[in-house]
Amino acid sequence: MTTEAAPPPGSTGAPHAAPTAEEFGQVQRSAEFADLRRSYRSFAFPLTVAFIAWYLLYVLLSSYAGGFMGTKLFGNVNVALVLGLGQFATTFLIAWLYSRHAAAALDPKAAAIKARMEAGE
């Protein structure tokens, strides 16, 4: 069963040919794509390393510094609870920062590459 849908607004109605493997390879080797990857990696790799180090510090402190982690800060709230909640806060902070970085730096570059591919350039 096939369905004939109207072309999207603003299109010519002519179907676009799917990019070939060679066209994808050309884009992948382009300086523009390398810049996109560099922008992504310069953000993602340092934050990933920092978060893993922060997580491992928490695990090591929990395992080997029980006295410190059990230090009460106020009421029944101790250092371990505060640092554990900090893990969640850090996760959400990184997700928010990545969203902003992607919208500002990655998405425009990716959209430009996509537009050129779709135009057959």
Buried (B, 14 or more C-beta within 10 A) or exposed (E): EEEEEEEEEEEEEEEEEEBEEEBEEEBEEEEEBEEBEEBBEEBBEEBEEEBEEEEEEBEEBBEEEEEEBEEEEEEEEBBBBEBEEEEEEBEEEBEEEBEEBBEEBBEEBBEEBEEEBEEEE
